[in-house]
Amino acid sequence: MLLAGVYFLGDDLTHQVRDWLAPLKGRHAFFLLLAMVLYVLFMALPFVPGIEVGLVVMLVGGLEGIAPVYTATLLALSLSYGLGRLMPVPVLGGVLAWLGSRRAEALVHEMEEMTPSQRMVYLTRQIPSRWLPFFLRHRYLALAIALNRPGNALIGGGGGIGVVTGMSGLFPFPRYLALIAVAVSPVPLMLIANTNLSSTLPG
């Protein structure tokens, strides 16, 4: 199911990017395509600020670039989930160390020593303590908030959250995919609304 979901997202992203780049020529198209690839890779890794790359691509690409970046975000978060779910910790830690991400390597080894419930507590550690029991009972809501909190870089950013979620075993992939599809939609929707509003205002 996980591999099928990632394949579907990748195929959909391929078609979106192809349509998006069709009017472009030469170096402009190449750099935008490169930015998309880098965005997926950066966003999937813990402690890497991939969202900044996505915002730049959306701003450069305009309205036509929002859908590809949104789909790329889903693909990246699915990839990070898959890394945590399917890849043995020694292998994943070795890959992250080879990439020079010592903090990410330390994160996955720290998660290895935890129970699934303890990993859930890690995801919610930025939530005020008085609300913690509620969010531990409603883990999907807690995950959505973790993805959207401005300070989530402290727990690994989107990539780190995806890896920990996959390692926890508490979130079946179809439900995780549905959740992130909703959780990451506010920014694209706001950009679309702002673009449409700007186009209706008198010049």
N, C-alpha and C positions, 0 to 999 in steps of 0.2 A: 504493500500500500504506500509506504514512504517513497520507494523508488518510482512508483507510478505517478505519485503526486509531483515529485521533483521533475520528472520527465515532462509531464503536462505543462508545468509552469515554464520550463525551459523552452519548450516548443512554442508556447504562446508568446513568450518574450521574444523569441527569434522572429516571429512574424510581425510583432509590433515594431521592433527595431528596424526590420527591413522596410516596412511601410514608412516609418519615421525618417529614415535616411535616404529614401528613394529620391526626393527632390534635391538632395545635397550632392555636391561634387567634390572629388579630390580630398584634400587634407582635412577639410571641415568635417566631412563624413567619417574619415578615419579617426580623428580625435574624439568625436562624440561616441563612436563605437568603442574605442579604447576606454573612455570614461565609464561606459556602462559595464564593461568587463571588470575594470578595477573596482567599481562600486560593489558588484556582487561579491568579489573576493574579499574586499576590505570589510564589508558589512557582515560577512560570515565569520570573521575572526574576532575573538575577544580582545577588548581594549584597543581596537582600531577604530578611529573616527570615520566610519564609512558614510554616516548620514550627511556629513558635510559635502562629500563628493556628490551624493544624490541631490542635495539642494542646488549645487552649482549646475548640475546637468539639467534640472528642472527649470532653473532660471534662464539658462542659455537656450534650451530647447523650446521654451514657451509652453503653450497649451498642448502642443503635440508631444512634448517630452514627458508630460506628467504620467500618462498611462504606462509607458515603458519603464519608468523609474519605479512606479508603484509595483508593477509586476516583478521587477528586479529585486525589490525589497522583500517580497514574499519568497522569491527564489533563494535569496541570501539567508533569510531566517530559517527556511526549510533546510538549507544546506548545513547551517550551524547545528540545527536540531539533529540532523542525520549524523553529523560528526560525533555528537555526544551520545547518540543512541546506538550506533552501529560500530564505531571504531574503538578498538581496545585502548584503554587509557595509556599504556606505555607507548603505543604507536602514535596516538594523538599528541601526547606530550612531546615525543621526539620530533614530530613534524613542526609543532609550535616552537620548539627550541631551535630547530634548523632555520626557521623563519626569523629568529631573533626575538621572539615574543616571550620573554622570561616570565612576565606577569601572567600571561595566558597559560603557560606551562604550569606555573605554580597553582593556578586556579583549578585546572583539571585534576591535578594530583591531590589537591585539598578536597575536591568533590569526591574523589575515589574513596576517601576515608569516612565519608558521611553516609548516613542512611537516607532513603528517599525523603523522609519527613524533614530531616536536617537540611537537605538541599532546598526544600521549599522555604524553610525559615531563612536561608541565605538570600533567596530571591526577594523576600519581604523585609529585609533588615533595615531598609530606609523608611519603612512605614512607622509612624508613631506607635509606641508600645501599647497605648490604650486601645488602638484599633487592630492590633496584631491578631488576637484570637478570632475576630470576625473574618479577617482576610485568610487566615489559615483554614477556616471552614469553607471559604469560597475561593478556591485556588485559581480559577479561571479569571475572576475579577482581579485578583492579586497580580496575575501575570500581565494582564492588560495594563494595569497601572505601572508595573515595573518597566514595561516597554516605553511608556510615555513620560515617565518622570525625567525632568531635566538632568538630575544628578545620577542617572543610571550608569554613567561611565565608571562610577566607583565600584560597580559590581560586574563590570565587563562590557557594558554597552549592549546593543542588540545581539551581537555575535556571542558574547558571554552568556547572556540570558538564554539564547537558543541552545547553546551547548549544555548548560546546566539543566534546562528543561528536558532535553533529550536524555541526559544521564539520570534524571530523577525517576523516569519510568511512570510518572503520575499523569502524563498527558498523552493519550492516543493521538497519532499524527493527524487523522482527519479533523478531530476537534481542535487541535493546535493550529492547523492551517486555517480553519474557519475563524478562530479567535484572532490570529494575527491579521487576517484580511480585514477585520473590523477595526482592530486596535491601531493599525498604521494608516487608516484612511483619513483621519482628520486633516492632516497637513495637505495632502493632494486635493481634498475637497475645498479647503480654504483657498488654495492657489487658484483652483478653477473658478470659484465664486468671485475672487478678486479680479481675475482676468476678464470674466464676463461683465463685472460691474464697470471696470475701466473702459471696456469697449462700448458701453452704453452711454457713458458720460460725454457731453459735448466737448469737442477738441478745443 
